[in-house]
Amino acid sequence: MSFYSAIVLIVLIVVAAGVFRSRSGKNNEIRHVHDDPQQVSSLREKELENEVESLRERVKVLERIATDPSRRTAEEIEKLRDE
């Protein structure tokens, strides 16, 4: 077998494996999840809700820093640095 024949054989094996994987059940299940717009939007909605909750916590901390006396805030920052 020549070098080029071996390369062609390897390419054919890789292509055949790709076709087999695309027709197998596992890949189809994953593809169906991404094809269903309701599931995709539901996942995106959960991600956005988590992000909004995280941002709310940050805003609370920033509001507390902005409204607290500077001495108290400085003490809390120093405590956090020590930890």
PyMOL Python script that loads the backbone (N, CA, C, O; Angstrom):
from pymol import cmd

cmd.read_pdbstr("""\
ATOM      1  N   MET A   1       0.857  -1.163   0.000  1.00  0.00           N
ATOM      2  CA  MET A   1       0.000   0.000   0.000  1.00  0.00           C
ATOM      3  C   MET A   1       0.907   1.230   0.000  1.00  0.00           C
ATOM      4  O   MET A   1       1.856   1.320   0.778  1.00  0.00           O
ATOM      5  N   SER A   2       0.601   2.155  -0.869  1.00  0.00           N
ATOM      6  CA  SER A   2       1.415   3.364  -0.956  1.00  0.00           C
ATOM      7  C   SER A   2       1.000   4.368   0.125  1.00  0.00           C
ATOM      8  O   SER A   2      -0.028   4.219   0.784  1.00  0.00           O
ATOM      9  N   PHE A   3       1.827   5.378   0.276  1.00  0.00           N
ATOM     10  CA  PHE A   3       1.585   6.430   1.262  1.00  0.00           C
ATOM     11  C   PHE A   3       0.259   7.134   0.986  1.00  0.00           C
ATOM     12  O   PHE A   3      -0.510   7.388   1.913  1.00  0.00           O
ATOM     13  N   TYR A   4      -0.012   7.445  -0.258  1.00  0.00           N
ATOM     14  CA  TYR A   4      -1.239   8.162  -0.619  1.00  0.00           C
ATOM     15  C   TYR A   4      -2.480   7.294  -0.430  1.00  0.00           C
ATOM     16  O   TYR A   4      -3.546   7.795  -0.073  1.00  0.00           O
ATOM     17  N   SER A   5      -2.338   6.015  -0.667  1.00  0.00           N
ATOM     18  CA  SER A   5      -3.463   5.109  -0.424  1.00  0.00           C
ATOM     19  C   SER A   5      -3.805   5.068   1.066  1.00  0.00           C
ATOM     20  O   SER A   5      -4.977   5.027   1.441  1.00  0.00           O
ATOM     21  N   ALA A   6      -2.782   5.079   1.903  1.00  0.00           N
ATOM     22  CA  ALA A   6      -3.005   5.075   3.347  1.00  0.00           C
ATOM     23  C   ALA A   6      -3.721   6.353   3.781  1.00  0.00           C
ATOM     24  O   ALA A   6      -4.615   6.305   4.626  1.00  0.00           O
ATOM     25  N   ILE A   7      -3.334   7.490   3.213  1.00  0.00           N
ATOM     26  CA  ILE A   7      -3.982   8.760   3.553  1.00  0.00           C
ATOM     27  C   ILE A   7      -5.447   8.738   3.141  1.00  0.00           C
ATOM     28  O   ILE A   7      -6.313   9.166   3.904  1.00  0.00           O
ATOM     29  N   VAL A   8      -5.728   8.243   1.942  1.00  0.00           N
ATOM     30  CA  VAL A   8      -7.110   8.156   1.466  1.00  0.00           C
ATOM     31  C   VAL A   8      -7.915   7.232   2.369  1.00  0.00           C
ATOM     32  O   VAL A   8      -9.065   7.531   2.691  1.00  0.00           O
ATOM     33  N   LEU A   9      -7.326   6.117   2.781  1.00  0.00           N
ATOM     34  CA  LEU A   9      -8.015   5.183   3.657  1.00  0.00           C
ATOM     35  C   LEU A   9      -8.331   5.829   5.009  1.00  0.00           C
ATOM     36  O   LEU A   9      -9.428   5.652   5.539  1.00  0.00           O
ATOM     37  N   ILE A  10      -7.383   6.570   5.562  1.00  0.00           N
ATOM     38  CA  ILE A  10      -7.600   7.249   6.842  1.00  0.00           C
ATOM     39  C   ILE A  10      -8.720   8.279   6.715  1.00  0.00           C
ATOM     40  O   ILE A  10      -9.575   8.376   7.595  1.00  0.00           O
ATOM     41  N   VAL A  11      -8.720   9.041   5.634  1.00  0.00           N
ATOM     42  CA  VAL A  11      -9.767  10.045   5.420  1.00  0.00           C
ATOM     43  C   VAL A  11     -11.129   9.373   5.318  1.00  0.00           C
ATOM     44  O   VAL A  11     -12.103   9.861   5.891  1.00  0.00           O
ATOM     45  N   LEU A  12     -11.209   8.268   4.601  1.00  0.00           N
ATOM     46  CA  LEU A  12     -12.479   7.551   4.471  1.00  0.00           C
ATOM     47  C   LEU A  12     -12.964   7.030   5.825  1.00  0.00           C
ATOM     48  O   LEU A  12     -14.159   7.076   6.117  1.00  0.00           O
ATOM     49  N   ILE A  13     -12.049   6.540   6.641  1.00  0.00           N
ATOM     50  CA  ILE A  13     -12.432   6.045   7.965  1.00  0.00           C
ATOM     51  C   ILE A  13     -12.974   7.184   8.823  1.00  0.00           C
ATOM     52  O   ILE A  13     -13.980   7.019   9.514  1.00  0.00           O
ATOM     53  N   VAL A  14     -12.313   8.333   8.782  1.00  0.00           N
ATOM     54  CA  VAL A  14     -12.762   9.483   9.566  1.00  0.00           C
ATOM     55  C   VAL A  14     -14.138   9.953   9.103  1.00  0.00           C
ATOM     56  O   VAL A  14     -14.997  10.257   9.930  1.00  0.00           O
ATOM     57  N   VAL A  15     -14.350  10.014   7.809  1.00  0.00           N
ATOM     58  CA  VAL A  15     -15.648  10.436   7.272  1.00  0.00           C
ATOM     59  C   VAL A  15     -16.731   9.435   7.662  1.00  0.00           C
ATOM     60  O   VAL A  15     -17.828   9.832   8.057  1.00  0.00           O
ATOM     61  N   ALA A  16     -16.431   8.142   7.555  1.00  0.00           N
ATOM     62  CA  ALA A  16     -17.410   7.116   7.918  1.00  0.00           C
ATOM     63  C   ALA A  16     -17.750   7.203   9.405  1.00  0.00           C
ATOM     64  O   ALA A  16     -18.910   7.048   9.787  1.00  0.00           O
ATOM     65  N   ALA A  17     -16.756   7.445  10.232  1.00  0.00           N
ATOM     66  CA  ALA A  17     -17.009   7.581  11.668  1.00  0.00           C
ATOM     67  C   ALA A  17     -17.888   8.795  11.945  1.00  0.00           C
ATOM     68  O   ALA A  17     -18.767   8.740  12.805  1.00  0.00           O
ATOM     69  N   GLY A  18     -17.660   9.884  11.226  1.00  0.00           N
ATOM     70  CA  GLY A  18     -18.487  11.078  11.396  1.00  0.00           C
ATOM     71  C   GLY A  18     -19.936  10.828  11.012  1.00  0.00           C
ATOM     72  O   GLY A  18     -20.854  11.275  11.700  1.00  0.00           O
ATOM     73  N   VAL A  19     -20.135  10.120   9.922  1.00  0.00           N
ATOM     74  CA  VAL A  19     -21.495   9.788   9.485  1.00  0.00           C
ATOM     75  C   VAL A  19     -22.163   8.890  10.520  1.00  0.00           C
ATOM     76  O   VAL A  19     -23.330   9.084  10.860  1.00  0.00           O
ATOM     77  N   PHE A  20     -21.426   7.919  11.010  1.00  0.00           N
ATOM     78  CA  PHE A  20     -21.981   7.010  12.018  1.00  0.00           C
ATOM     79  C   PHE A  20     -22.368   7.764  13.285  1.00  0.00           C
ATOM     80  O   PHE A  20     -23.434   7.519  13.850  1.00  0.00           O
ATOM     81  N   ARG A  21     -21.516   8.676  13.734  1.00  0.00           N
ATOM     82  CA  ARG A  21     -21.808   9.458  14.938  1.00  0.00           C
ATOM     83  C   ARG A  21     -23.029  10.352  14.736  1.00  0.00           C
ATOM     84  O   ARG A  21     -23.834  10.525  15.652  1.00  0.00           O
ATOM     85  N   SER A  22     -23.166  10.915  13.549  1.00  0.00           N
ATOM     86  CA  SER A  22     -24.299  11.813  13.306  1.00  0.00           C
ATOM     87  C   SER A  22     -25.624  11.060  13.292  1.00  0.00           C
ATOM     88  O   SER A  22     -26.676  11.638  13.562  1.00  0.00           O
ATOM     89  N   ARG A  23     -25.567   9.782  12.978  1.00  0.00           N
ATOM     90  CA  ARG A  23     -26.794   8.989  12.947  1.00  0.00           C
ATOM     91  C   ARG A  23     -27.052   8.243  14.246  1.00  0.00           C
ATOM     92  O   ARG A  23     -28.103   7.621  14.396  1.00  0.00           O
ATOM     93  N   SER A  24     -26.130   8.291  15.177  1.00  0.00           N
ATOM     94  CA  SER A  24     -26.317   7.577  16.441  1.00  0.00           C
ATOM     95  C   SER A  24     -27.293   8.340  17.331  1.00  0.00           C
ATOM     96  O   SER A  24     -27.553   9.521  17.102  1.00  0.00           O
ATOM     97  N   GLY A  25     -27.823   7.677  18.328  1.00  0.00           N
ATOM     98  CA  GLY A  25     -28.850   8.261  19.182  1.00  0.00           C
ATOM     99  C   GLY A  25     -28.378   9.398  20.057  1.00  0.00           C
ATOM    100  O   GLY A  25     -29.124  10.353  20.270  1.00  0.00           O
ATOM    101  N   LYS A  26     -27.160   9.329  20.572  1.00  0.00           N
ATOM    102  CA  LYS A  26     -26.685  10.351  21.498  1.00  0.00           C
ATOM    103  C   LYS A  26     -26.623  11.710  20.828  1.00  0.00           C
ATOM    104  O   LYS A  26     -27.100  12.694  21.393  1.00  0.00           O
ATOM    105  N   ASN A  27     -26.067  11.786  19.680  1.00  0.00           N
ATOM    106  CA  ASN A  27     -25.968  13.073  18.993  1.00  0.00           C
ATOM    107  C   ASN A  27     -27.342  13.589  18.598  1.00  0.00           C
ATOM    108  O   ASN A  27     -27.580  14.796  18.625  1.00  0.00           O
ATOM    109  N   ASN A  28     -28.242  12.698  18.234  1.00  0.00           N
ATOM    110  CA  ASN A  28     -29.586  13.136  17.851  1.00  0.00           C
ATOM    111  C   ASN A  28     -30.332  13.718  19.042  1.00  0.00           C
ATOM    112  O   ASN A  28     -31.071  14.691  18.892  1.00  0.00           O
ATOM    113  N   GLU A  29     -30.144  13.127  20.240  1.00  0.00           N
ATOM    114  CA  GLU A  29     -30.797  13.675  21.427  1.00  0.00           C
ATOM    115  C   GLU A  29     -30.309  15.085  21.698  1.00  0.00           C
ATOM    116  O   GLU A  29     -31.104  15.979  21.992  1.00  0.00           O
ATOM    117  N   ILE A  30     -29.015  15.283  21.601  1.00  0.00           N
ATOM    118  CA  ILE A  30     -28.451  16.613  21.821  1.00  0.00           C
ATOM    119  C   ILE A  30     -28.975  17.580  20.773  1.00  0.00           C
ATOM    120  O   ILE A  30     -29.322  18.717  21.094  1.00  0.00           O
ATOM    121  N   ARG A  31     -29.034  17.151  19.554  1.00  0.00           N
ATOM    122  CA  ARG A  31     -29.513  18.007  18.480  1.00  0.00           C
ATOM    123  C   ARG A  31     -30.973  18.376  18.703  1.00  0.00           C
ATOM    124  O   ARG A  31     -31.369  19.511  18.436  1.00  0.00           O
ATOM    125  N   HIS A  32     -31.791  17.420  19.196  1.00  0.00           N
ATOM    126  CA  HIS A  32     -33.203  17.717  19.433  1.00  0.00           C
ATOM    127  C   HIS A  32     -33.377  18.754  20.534  1.00  0.00           C
ATOM    128  O   HIS A  32     -34.282  19.585  20.458  1.00  0.00           O
ATOM    129  N   VAL A  33     -32.532  18.721  21.549  1.00  0.00           N
ATOM    130  CA  VAL A  33     -32.614  19.718  22.614  1.00  0.00           C
ATOM    131  C   VAL A  33     -32.372  21.100  22.034  1.00  0.00           C
ATOM    132  O   VAL A  33     -33.067  22.052  22.389  1.00  0.00           O
ATOM    133  N   HIS A  34     -31.396  21.221  21.145  1.00  0.00           N
ATOM    134  CA  HIS A  34     -31.080  22.521  20.569  1.00  0.00           C
ATOM    135  C   HIS A  34     -32.077  22.932  19.490  1.00  0.00           C
ATOM    136  O   HIS A  34     -32.203  24.117  19.181  1.00  0.00           O
ATOM    137  N   ASP A  35     -32.786  21.962  18.916  1.00  0.00           N
ATOM    138  CA  ASP A  35     -33.770  22.288  17.891  1.00  0.00           C
ATOM    139  C   ASP A  35     -35.081  22.787  18.495  1.00  0.00           C
ATOM    140  O   ASP A  35     -35.837  23.489  17.823  1.00  0.00           O
ATOM    141  N   ASP A  36     -35.361  22.438  19.741  1.00  0.00           N
ATOM    142  CA  ASP A  36     -36.612  22.829  20.383  1.00  0.00           C
ATOM    143  C   ASP A  36     -36.488  24.258  20.917  1.00  0.00           C
ATOM    144  O   ASP A  36     -35.769  24.488  21.889  1.00  0.00           O
ATOM    145  N   PRO A  37     -37.169  25.211  20.304  1.00  0.00           N
ATOM    146  CA  PRO A  37     -37.037  26.610  20.724  1.00  0.00           C
ATOM    147  C   PRO A  37     -37.475  26.854  22.163  1.00  0.00           C
ATOM    148  O   PRO A  37     -36.920  27.725  22.833  1.00  0.00           O
ATOM    149  N   GLN A  38     -38.458  26.103  22.652  1.00  0.00           N
ATOM    150  CA  GLN A  38     -38.925  26.302  24.025  1.00  0.00           C
ATOM    151  C   GLN A  38     -37.851  25.925  25.028  1.00  0.00           C
ATOM    152  O   GLN A  38     -37.655  26.625  26.021  1.00  0.00           O
ATOM    153  N   GLN A  39     -37.149  24.817  24.776  1.00  0.00           N
ATOM    154  CA  GLN A  39     -36.098  24.400  25.701  1.00  0.00           C
ATOM    155  C   GLN A  39     -34.930  25.365  25.656  1.00  0.00           C
ATOM    156  O   GLN A  39     -34.346  25.687  26.691  1.00  0.00           O
ATOM    157  N   VAL A  40     -34.589  25.826  24.470  1.00  0.00           N
ATOM    158  CA  VAL A  40     -33.484  26.771  24.337  1.00  0.00           C
ATOM    159  C   VAL A  40     -33.827  28.073  25.044  1.00  0.00           C
ATOM    160  O   VAL A  40     -32.999  28.621  25.772  1.00  0.00           O
ATOM    161  N   SER A  41     -35.046  28.573  24.834  1.00  0.00           N
ATOM    162  CA  SER A  41     -35.435  29.827  25.483  1.00  0.00           C
ATOM    163  C   SER A  41     -35.550  29.644  26.991  1.00  0.00           C
ATOM    164  O   SER A  41     -35.256  30.571  27.746  1.00  0.00           O
ATOM    165  N   SER A  42     -35.973  28.468  27.441  1.00  0.00           N
ATOM    166  CA  SER A  42     -36.066  28.200  28.870  1.00  0.00           C
ATOM    167  C   SER A  42     -34.680  28.201  29.512  1.00  0.00           C
ATOM    168  O   SER A  42     -34.496  28.759  30.594  1.00  0.00           O
ATOM    169  N   LEU A  43     -33.712  27.582  28.854  1.00  0.00           N
ATOM    170  CA  LEU A  43     -32.343  27.579  29.369  1.00  0.00           C
ATOM    171  C   LEU A  43     -31.783  28.991  29.407  1.00  0.00           C
ATOM    172  O   LEU A  43     -31.138  29.385  30.378  1.00  0.00           O
ATOM    173  N   ARG A  44     -32.029  29.741  28.357  1.00  0.00           N
ATOM    174  CA  ARG A  44     -31.535  31.121  28.292  1.00  0.00           C
ATOM    175  C   ARG A  44     -32.194  31.974  29.375  1.00  0.00           C
ATOM    176  O   ARG A  44     -31.553  32.833  29.981  1.00  0.00           O
ATOM    177  N   GLU A  45     -33.478  31.726  29.607  1.00  0.00           N
ATOM    178  CA  GLU A  45     -34.210  32.462  30.634  1.00  0.00           C
ATOM    179  C   GLU A  45     -33.611  32.207  32.017  1.00  0.00           C
ATOM    180  O   GLU A  45     -33.465  33.137  32.810  1.00  0.00           O
ATOM    181  N   LYS A  46     -33.267  30.963  32.306  1.00  0.00           N
ATOM    182  CA  LYS A  46     -32.666  30.627  33.596  1.00  0.00           C
ATOM    183  C   LYS A  46     -31.304  31.295  33.746  1.00  0.00           C
ATOM    184  O   LYS A  46     -30.970  31.790  34.822  1.00  0.00           O
ATOM    185  N   GLU A  47     -30.521  31.310  32.677  1.00  0.00           N
ATOM    186  CA  GLU A  47     -29.220  31.975  32.717  1.00  0.00           C
ATOM    187  C   GLU A  47     -29.389  33.462  33.012  1.00  0.00           C
ATOM    188  O   GLU A  47     -28.656  34.033  33.820  1.00  0.00           O
ATOM    189  N   LEU A  48     -30.356  34.076  32.352  1.00  0.00           N
ATOM    190  CA  LEU A  48     -30.591  35.504  32.563  1.00  0.00           C
ATOM    191  C   LEU A  48     -31.092  35.790  33.975  1.00  0.00           C
ATOM    192  O   LEU A  48     -30.702  36.790  34.578  1.00  0.00           O
ATOM    193  N   GLU A  49     -31.952  34.922  34.510  1.00  0.00           N
ATOM    194  CA  GLU A  49     -32.434  35.107  35.876  1.00  0.00           C
ATOM    195  C   GLU A  49     -31.279  35.032  36.871  1.00  0.00           C
ATOM    196  O   GLU A  49     -31.214  35.823  37.812  1.00  0.00           O
ATOM    197  N   ASN A  50     -30.370  34.083  36.665  1.00  0.00           N
ATOM    198  CA  ASN A  50     -29.207  33.973  37.549  1.00  0.00           C
ATOM    199  C   ASN A  50     -28.327  35.213  37.453  1.00  0.00           C
ATOM    200  O   ASN A  50     -27.821  35.705  38.462  1.00  0.00           O
ATOM    201  N   GLU A  51     -28.151  35.711  36.245  1.00  0.00           N
ATOM    202  CA  GLU A  51     -27.331  36.907  36.055  1.00  0.00           C
ATOM    203  C   GLU A  51     -27.976  38.126  36.720  1.00  0.00           C
ATOM    204  O   GLU A  51     -27.285  38.931  37.343  1.00  0.00           O
ATOM    205  N   VAL A  52     -29.284  38.260  36.588  1.00  0.00           N
ATOM    206  CA  VAL A  52     -29.991  39.385  37.211  1.00  0.00           C
ATOM    207  C   VAL A  52     -29.864  39.303  38.730  1.00  0.00           C
ATOM    208  O   VAL A  52     -29.639  40.319  39.387  1.00  0.00           O
ATOM    209  N   GLU A  53     -30.004  38.116  39.287  1.00  0.00           N
ATOM    210  CA  GLU A  53     -29.872  37.955  40.740  1.00  0.00           C
ATOM    211  C   GLU A  53     -28.468  38.330  41.203  1.00  0.00           C
ATOM    212  O   GLU A  53     -28.304  38.982  42.234  1.00  0.00           O
ATOM    213  N   SER A  54     -27.468  37.924  40.450  1.00  0.00           N
ATOM    214  CA  SER A  54     -26.086  38.283  40.779  1.00  0.00           C
ATOM    215  C   SER A  54     -25.885  39.793  40.726  1.00  0.00           C
ATOM    216  O   SER A  54     -25.228  40.366  41.595  1.00  0.00           O
ATOM    217  N   LEU A  55     -26.443  40.426  39.721  1.00  0.00           N
ATOM    218  CA  LEU A  55     -26.318  41.880  39.597  1.00  0.00           C
ATOM    219  C   LEU A  55     -27.056  42.602  40.721  1.00  0.00           C
ATOM    220  O   LEU A  55     -26.589  43.637  41.196  1.00  0.00           O
ATOM    221  N   ARG A  56     -28.187  42.077  41.147  1.00  0.00           N
ATOM    222  CA  ARG A  56     -28.918  42.678  42.268  1.00  0.00           C
ATOM    223  C   ARG A  56     -28.077  42.646  43.543  1.00  0.00           C
ATOM    224  O   ARG A  56     -28.043  43.618  44.298  1.00  0.00           O
ATOM    225  N   GLU A  57     -27.404  41.528  43.775  1.00  0.00           N
ATOM    226  CA  GLU A  57     -26.540  41.431  44.953  1.00  0.00           C
ATOM    227  C   GLU A  57     -25.415  42.459  44.881  1.00  0.00           C
ATOM    228  O   GLU A  57     -25.082  43.086  45.886  1.00  0.00           O
ATOM    229  N   ARG A  58     -24.839  42.630  43.718  1.00  0.00           N
ATOM    230  CA  ARG A  58     -23.772  43.617  43.552  1.00  0.00           C
ATOM    231  C   ARG A  58     -24.283  45.031  43.805  1.00  0.00           C
ATOM    232  O   ARG A  58     -23.609  45.838  44.445  1.00  0.00           O
ATOM    233  N   VAL A  59     -25.471  45.320  43.303  1.00  0.00           N
ATOM    234  CA  VAL A  59     -26.047  46.658  43.503  1.00  0.00           C
ATOM    235  C   VAL A  59     -26.293  46.906  44.989  1.00  0.00           C
ATOM    236  O   VAL A  59     -26.048  48.007  45.480  1.00  0.00           O
ATOM    237  N   LYS A  60     -26.777  45.891  45.709  1.00  0.00           N
ATOM    238  CA  LYS A  60     -26.995  46.043  47.151  1.00  0.00           C
ATOM    239  C   LYS A  60     -25.694  46.400  47.860  1.00  0.00           C
ATOM    240  O   LYS A  60     -25.664  47.286  48.714  1.00  0.00           O
ATOM    241  N   VAL A  61     -24.627  45.705  47.499  1.00  0.00           N
ATOM    242  CA  VAL A  61     -23.332  45.986  48.126  1.00  0.00           C
ATOM    243  C   VAL A  61     -22.876  47.395  47.787  1.00  0.00           C
ATOM    244  O   VAL A  61     -22.408  48.124  48.662  1.00  0.00           O
ATOM    245  N   LEU A  62     -23.008  47.786  46.526  1.00  0.00           N
ATOM    246  CA  LEU A  62     -22.587  49.131  46.128  1.00  0.00           C
ATOM    247  C   LEU A  62     -23.429  50.208  46.802  1.00  0.00           C
ATOM    248  O   LEU A  62     -22.899  51.251  47.183  1.00  0.00           O
ATOM    249  N   GLU A  63     -24.727  49.976  46.954  1.00  0.00           N
ATOM    250  CA  GLU A  63     -25.580  50.941  47.648  1.00  0.00           C
ATOM    251  C   GLU A  63     -25.161  51.076  49.108  1.00  0.00           C
ATOM    252  O   GLU A  63     -25.128  52.177  49.658  1.00  0.00           O
ATOM    253  N   ARG A  64     -24.846  49.952  49.719  1.00  0.00           N
ATOM    254  CA  ARG A  64     -24.415  50.003  51.113  1.00  0.00           C
ATOM    255  C   ARG A  64     -23.099  50.765  51.250  1.00  0.00           C
ATOM    256  O   ARG A  64     -22.928  51.548  52.184  1.00  0.00           O
ATOM    257  N   ILE A  65     -22.179  50.541  50.330  1.00  0.00           N
ATOM    258  CA  ILE A  65     -20.904  51.258  50.359  1.00  0.00           C
ATOM    259  C   ILE A  65     -21.136  52.749  50.160  1.00  0.00           C
ATOM    260  O   ILE A  65     -20.503  53.571  50.823  1.00  0.00           O
ATOM    261  N   ALA A  66     -22.034  53.100  49.254  1.00  0.00           N
ATOM    262  CA  ALA A  66     -22.269  54.514  48.942  1.00  0.00           C
ATOM    263  C   ALA A  66     -22.969  55.252  50.079  1.00  0.00           C
ATOM    264  O   ALA A  66     -22.758  56.453  50.246  1.00  0.00           O
ATOM    265  N   THR A  67     -23.791  54.566  50.862  1.00  0.00           N
ATOM    266  CA  THR A  67     -24.564  55.250  51.900  1.00  0.00           C
ATOM    267  C   THR A  67     -23.960  55.137  53.290  1.00  0.00           C
ATOM    268  O   THR A  67     -24.335  55.908  54.173  1.00  0.00           O
ATOM    269  N   ASP A  68     -23.046  54.214  53.519  1.00  0.00           N
ATOM    270  CA  ASP A  68     -22.421  54.064  54.839  1.00  0.00           C
ATOM    271  C   ASP A  68     -21.375  55.143  55.072  1.00  0.00           C
ATOM    272  O   ASP A  68     -20.783  55.664  54.127  1.00  0.00           O
ATOM    273  N   PRO A  69     -21.155  55.469  56.334  1.00  0.00           N
ATOM    274  CA  PRO A  69     -20.065  56.410  56.640  1.00  0.00           C
ATOM    275  C   PRO A  69     -18.723  55.834  56.173  1.00  0.00           C
ATOM    276  O   PRO A  69     -18.522  54.620  56.187  1.00  0.00           O
ATOM    277  N   SER A  70     -17.831  56.696  55.772  1.00  0.00           N
ATOM    278  CA  SER A  70     -16.569  56.247  55.180  1.00  0.00           C
ATOM    279  C   SER A  70     -15.707  55.456  56.165  1.00  0.00           C
ATOM    280  O   SER A  70     -15.020  54.519  55.756  1.00  0.00           O
ATOM    281  N   ARG A  71     -15.726  55.806  57.441  1.00  0.00           N
ATOM    282  CA  ARG A  71     -14.904  55.095  58.414  1.00  0.00           C
ATOM    283  C   ARG A  71     -15.346  53.637  58.533  1.00  0.00           C
ATOM    284  O   ARG A  71     -14.520  52.724  58.558  1.00  0.00           O
ATOM    285  N   ARG A  72     -16.642  53.438  58.605  1.00  0.00           N
ATOM    286  CA  ARG A  72     -17.180  52.077  58.725  1.00  0.00           C
ATOM    287  C   ARG A  72     -16.857  51.256  57.481  1.00  0.00           C
ATOM    288  O   ARG A  72     -16.479  50.089  57.584  1.00  0.00           O
ATOM    289  N   THR A  73     -17.002  51.857  56.320  1.00  0.00           N
ATOM    290  CA  THR A  73     -16.697  51.171  55.064  1.00  0.00           C
ATOM    291  C   THR A  73     -15.222  50.804  55.004  1.00  0.00           C
ATOM    292  O   THR A  73     -14.873  49.694  54.605  1.00  0.00           O
ATOM    293  N   ALA A  74     -14.363  51.721  55.395  1.00  0.00           N
ATOM    294  CA  ALA A  74     -12.924  51.453  55.387  1.00  0.00           C
ATOM    295  C   ALA A  74     -12.587  50.297  56.319  1.00  0.00           C
ATOM    296  O   ALA A  74     -11.746  49.463  55.984  1.00  0.00           O
ATOM    297  N   GLU A  75     -13.229  50.233  57.483  1.00  0.00           N
ATOM    298  CA  GLU A  75     -12.990  49.137  58.419  1.00  0.00           C
ATOM    299  C   GLU A  75     -13.419  47.797  57.825  1.00  0.00           C
ATOM    300  O   GLU A  75     -12.713  46.798  57.965  1.00  0.00           O
ATOM    301  N   GLU A  76     -14.568  47.778  57.167  1.00  0.00           N
ATOM    302  CA  GLU A  76     -15.039  46.536  56.554  1.00  0.00           C
ATOM    303  C   GLU A  76     -14.114  46.089  55.429  1.00  0.00           C
ATOM    304  O   GLU A  76     -13.858  44.894  55.278  1.00  0.00           O
ATOM    305  N   ILE A  77     -13.615  47.028  54.643  1.00  0.00           N
ATOM    306  CA  ILE A  77     -12.689  46.684  53.561  1.00  0.00           C
ATOM    307  C   ILE A  77     -11.408  46.100  54.141  1.00  0.00           C
ATOM    308  O   ILE A  77     -10.873  45.126  53.612  1.00  0.00           O
ATOM    309  N   GLU A  78     -10.920  46.683  55.214  1.00  0.00           N
ATOM    310  CA  GLU A  78      -9.705  46.167  55.859  1.00  0.00           C
ATOM    311  C   GLU A  78      -9.936  44.765  56.417  1.00  0.00           C
ATOM    312  O   GLU A  78      -9.053  43.911  56.333  1.00  0.00           O
ATOM    313  N   LYS A  79     -11.115  44.523  56.985  1.00  0.00           N
ATOM    314  CA  LYS A  79     -11.436  43.183  57.478  1.00  0.00           C
ATOM    315  C   LYS A  79     -11.419  42.171  56.338  1.00  0.00           C
ATOM    316  O   LYS A  79     -10.917  41.057  56.494  1.00  0.00           O
ATOM    317  N   LEU A  80     -11.966  42.561  55.197  1.00  0.00           N
ATOM    318  CA  LEU A  80     -11.985  41.662  54.044  1.00  0.00           C
ATOM    319  C   LEU A  80     -10.579  41.395  53.532  1.00  0.00           C
ATOM    320  O   LEU A  80     -10.280  40.286  53.090  1.00  0.00           O
ATOM    321  N   ARG A  81      -9.720  42.397  53.587  1.00  0.00           N
ATOM    322  CA  ARG A  81      -8.336  42.207  53.146  1.00  0.00           C
ATOM    323  C   ARG A  81      -7.600  41.234  54.054  1.00  0.00           C
ATOM    324  O   ARG A  81      -6.775  40.447  53.591  1.00  0.00           O
ATOM    325  N   ASP A  82      -7.899  41.290  55.347  1.00  0.00           N
ATOM    326  CA  ASP A  82      -7.227  40.416  56.306  1.00  0.00           C
ATOM    327  C   ASP A  82      -7.633  38.956  56.137  1.00  0.00           C
ATOM    328  O   ASP A  82      -6.859  38.057  56.464  1.00  0.00           O
ATOM    329  N   GLU A  83      -8.817  38.717  55.640  1.00  0.00           N
ATOM    330  CA  GLU A  83      -9.294  37.336  55.472  1.00  0.00           C
ATOM    331  C   GLU A  83      -8.628  36.692  54.351  1.00  0.00           C
ATOM    332  O   GLU A  83      -8.900  35.528  54.057  1.00  0.00           O
TER     333      GLU A  83
END
""", "prot")
cmd.dss("prot")
cmd.show_as("cartoon", "prot")
cmd.util.cbc("prot")
cmd.orient("prot")
